[in-house]
Amino acid sequence: LLFVIANLGRHLRIDPEEALRHANSKFTRRFHFIEAELKKRGKSPYQSDLDEMDALWNAAKAKEKSKA
């Protein structure tokens, strides 16, 4: 599946390595945001539940959009 997606990217003139690098960077930024917000609450990701982390993920996305 990964090779199919990489070939599709090449067909669409998208550099698959750059696209993956960008996606990883975005994920890392958002996850660091989640960790920081949980730390403010005195929690770790292991002490959080999926609903809380999902809400924080959406907050990270909203914060990124507001900066754009």
Phi, psi and omega in degrees: 000319180298319179294324178297315180295319178298317179293323176298317177301316178298318179299324180273008180062038175250127178288111185298325179293318179293320179297318179293319178300317179296316180296318178295320179297317179296316178299314181299315178302313182293321180292323176297323176300314179300313180300317180295317180294319178294322179298321177300330180270002180074030183232163171246167177302329179292336181267359181260162175252171185298322180297317180295316181292324178295319178296320178292324177299315179295324176295321178297317178297317180296321179297318178296320180293324181290335178280339185280000000 
